[in-house]
Amino acid sequence: MAQAWSWSTAWRTGVCVLWAGSVAWAQSPPPAPPPGLDPVVFHRTIEPIFLARRDGLQTCGTCHMGKVGTRFRLVPLPDGATAWSEADSAKNLAALTPLLTPGDPLASRLLTHPLDRGAGGDPFHGGGKHWTSQTDPEWQALASWVRGAAATAARAPSADGLAVRVIQTNAAGEGAHLIDPATNTVVGVLRGVDIPHGVVASPDGARLYITNERHTTLDVIDAATLRVTSSIKLSGRPNNVTITKDGRKLYVGIAQAPGALDVIDTVALTNVKSIPVKGAIHNVYVTPDGRYAVAGSIPQRAISVVDTSTDAVVKTIDESAGIRPMAFTTNRDGSTKDIITQLSDFHGFAVVDFATGKETARVEHPAIPGEHPHTDGLQGAPAHGLWVSPDGTRLWSTSKVYGYAYVHSLPDLKEVGRVYVGQHPEWVTATPDGAFVYIAAAGDNQVFVVEAATLKVVARIPVGQVPKRNATARLRVSAKQ
């Protein structure tokens, strides 16, 4: 008879499982999960790493499920099984716990032992070195889980079958990468959309819509299969896209002169109207209250405001420079208070009063001591990414000049922090609660994940070539995602 399970025995001896074969495992009750380590993410995302095959190496399970005298013991898989049951997964997690320091990946032996010594790992691992860098997707997944990000980020699937995903388009590649914020790993890759620009999701999570610059179309993607199901012809080359709050209409910014907003009926999946606006459109957004579509023109240096109930232009706001990314603040009643916009050839942002159309403030990002400014490849946009926190108290603005995100308090516009987020950082999105911010580093082909409260980078996720625009959505995903 195997000795009964005991957390005190496990911590005292440093061995969480007394190896007595599959019969003993079956007789032992599943232990409670340790605090700070998400058992669902462990089962779905971490355990498959132990079974992954790598060139020139055995799988982790080859030794740790076998008879080799290793400290970490996994429950042996039954013949023909490719994954552990939930009960056995709980035992695997318990066995692993002494090798982890929740919140600190580099103090966790599970992450340092198979990591190359030159990347911060231990001198030797009897099973070989599985990761050459801390940017390896497997290592990143483990690190995110150990930090506890999964406990505060959305986890899939929810009761309604929807899962939060960060969608990162690749400006110099095809399609987009889908990131699970619970694990900060890529869980799906959308292919077949050439030169993707903007992306939005339907409110029911069933579809993604991505503008296709090469084919002058809006491509419709099934969220579960990540396949293009239809392509809607547009009136010209598109840039960004936005969707109404009820999901019945899309507005596509047409960047080809003379410019327009194409209106797409999402039920019929047809282009029903082109709204003439002032200039070719780079970005378009629906305001937080859903009442207006706001479109910005670079060549005409103008903002066109369209009433979403009538699809008529109700005002045009002129600026001193081309309109780049925009974000919005709201009044207490939910109506739009300010448009915050980045401008062509300006390293910072401007604040425009929505009601009057007058600029009320302009903030230039200061130089960062010791950092060399980059001026190559800015494409007229030294600052090209904005995000307002869900509680309306923080504004994030990216700088391609220095590779930093500057964080300002709202409404007083005082800088409260900054964080390095890679080469040529572009767009910004976040988890729905605003706890973790995702920034596309176009020069690194990575997405930087920043914990908003501490301004610490907690993950760097490899994606496609030159990632720029991104979004967060709740999607109807497949089991593989």
Buried (B, 14 or more C-beta within 10 A) or exposed (E): EBEEBEEEEBEEEEBBBBEEEEEBBEEBEBBEBBEBBBBBBBBBBBBBBBBEEEEEBBBBBBBBBEEEEBBBBBBBBEEEEEEBBEEBBBBBBBBBBBBBBBEEBEEBBBBBBBBBEEBEBBEEBEBEBBBEBBBBBBBBBBBBBBBBBBBBBBBBBEEEEBBBBBBBBBBEBBBBBBBBBBBBBBBBBBEBBBBBBBBBBBBEBBBBBBBBBEBBBBBBBBBBBBEBEEBBEBBBBBBBBBBBBEBBBBBBBBBBEEBBBBBBBBEEBEBEBBBEBBBBBBBBBBBBBBBBBBBBBBBBBBBBBBEBEEBEBEBBBEBEBBBBBBBBBBEEEEBBBBBBBBBBEBBBBBBBBBEEBEBEBBBEBEEBEEEEEBEEEBEEBBBBBBBBBEEBEBBBBBBBBBBBBBBBEBBEBEBEBBBBBBBBBBBBBBBEBBBBBBBBBBBBBBBBBBBBEEBEBBBBBBBBEBBBBBBBBBBBBBEEB
